[in-house]
Amino acid sequence: MTEDALPRAIGKVATRELALHGITTLSEAAERTERDLLAIHGVGPKAIRILREELAATGRSFVP
């Protein structure tokens, strides 16, 4: 897995739904707000928490 890849821990459904919305990397996820991502069917609080933690580990965050 590349450093910028979406973490597998978010689950297959969340990964698939994010990809359908053009989000296939952490960098692309960081360009959105948590609210925008939560509005995507299949992306829930657990996926957001995992993404937030992965972004924080690399000094990044979601758009405020």
C-alpha positions as CSV (number, residue, x, y, z in Angstrom):
1,M,0.0,0.0,0.0
2,T,1.3,3.4,-0.9
3,E,1.6,6.1,1.8
4,D,-1.2,8.1,0.2
5,A,-3.6,5.2,-0.3
6,L,-6.9,5.0,1.5
7,P,-6.5,2.7,4.5
8,R,-8.0,-0.7,4.1
9,A,-9.5,-0.4,7.6
10,I,-12.2,1.9,6.4
11,G,-13.8,-1.1,4.7
12,K,-14.7,-2.1,1.2
13,V,-18.0,-0.3,1.0
14,A,-16.5,3.0,2.0
15,T,-13.6,2.6,-0.3
16,R,-15.8,1.8,-3.2
17,E,-18.2,4.7,-2.6
18,L,-15.4,7.1,-2.1
19,A,-13.9,5.9,-5.4
20,L,-17.2,6.5,-7.2
21,H,-16.9,10.1,-6.0
22,G,-13.4,10.4,-7.3
23,I,-11.7,10.0,-4.0
24,T,-9.0,7.3,-4.1
25,T,-6.2,8.7,-2.0
26,L,-5.8,10.4,1.4
27,S,-4.8,13.6,-0.4
28,E,-8.1,13.6,-2.2
29,A,-10.0,12.9,1.0
30,A,-8.2,15.8,2.7
31,E,-9.6,18.2,0.1
32,R,-13.1,17.6,1.4
33,T,-14.9,18.3,4.7
34,E,-15.9,15.6,7.1
35,R,-19.5,16.6,6.5
36,D,-19.1,16.2,2.7
37,L,-17.6,12.7,3.1
38,L,-20.3,11.6,5.6
39,A,-22.9,12.6,3.0
40,I,-21.6,9.8,0.8
41,H,-23.7,6.7,1.2
42,G,-21.5,4.0,2.8
43,V,-19.1,6.3,4.5
44,G,-19.8,6.4,8.2
45,P,-18.3,7.8,11.4
46,K,-15.9,4.8,11.7
47,A,-14.4,5.5,8.2
48,I,-14.2,9.2,9.0
49,R,-12.4,8.5,12.3
50,I,-9.9,6.2,10.6
51,L,-9.3,8.7,7.8
52,R,-8.9,11.5,10.3
53,E,-6.3,9.5,12.2
54,E,-4.4,8.6,9.1
55,L,-4.3,12.2,7.9
56,A,-3.2,13.4,11.4
57,A,-0.3,10.9,11.3
58,T,1.0,12.6,8.2
59,G,0.4,16.2,9.5
60,R,-2.8,16.7,7.4
61,S,-6.5,17.1,8.1
62,F,-9.8,17.5,6.4
63,V,-10.8,20.9,5.0
64,P,-12.5,22.9,7.9
